[in-house]
Every structure is written in structure tokens, then in C-alpha cells.
Amino acid sequence: MQRFVLCCPSLFYLVPGYYKNTRKNSTSMGNITAKHQISEFRRKKLWHEFNTFYDLNKNGKLELEDFTMARENICNLSGWKHGTEKYQKMQALFRDIWTHLDQQADEDGDGVITAQEWVCQ
């Protein structure tokens, strides 16, 4: 898990309760809300993050499959076998992260997060 956190620290602001502010369309990162204009630098950074760390199957959208792939990669790198306690904890964590992200960012309710929805979250 540590390897992933070092690469993708912003993932954990999506975990409910990790930051105090978990209201829809609001983030604690830089006190920016989705309703406010973000800088071009921030927009490029979010696009890069989306394409590099999250859209693992490179289909241009985030879905549960991307989080399943990330979880499997982390478990394989860590040597956590299917069914072990650490594997099950990782599975629950990624399921919670996906559920929260889907609730927060999927504006049209289609079950996927587009790059535009990601940038505006």
C-alpha cells in the first residue's frame, strides 16, 4: 500500500472521513470547489493524474475495473495472496474509495467518471 500512496497521495482524499470536508462538489485540496474556476496548471495536473494513475485500462474513463486493476497490482507487488487478510482489507478499501468517488464525481450517474468529471470534482 505504501508504494501506491507515495505515487497517488490524492487518492486518499476520496476516502470518507480522511479529510473533514467530504461534501458533494467540494474538496479539501487547496480549498478549491468544483464550482470555482481552476488554474490551467491545476487542470493539467488533474488530467495527468487521471491518465497516469487512475485510468489503468486507458479507455478514457474511470470505472470499477480501473480500481480492481490497481488493487490487484498492489496486492501482487506486495505478495498478498487472494483470500488473505491484507488482500481482503485492500479489496474493501478500494471498494470504499470507488463507491465514494462514484457518488462524488459521477455527475450524470452513468457509473463511470470521465476526465471532465474528474477535473471538476
Secondary structure, DSSP 8 states (H G I E B T S, - for coil): -HHHHHH-GGGGGGSBTTBS---TTB-SGGG-BTTS---HHHHHHHHHHIIIII-TT-SSEE-HHHHHHHHHHHHHHHT--TTSHHHHHHHHHHHHHHHHHHHHH-TT-SS-EEHHHHHH-
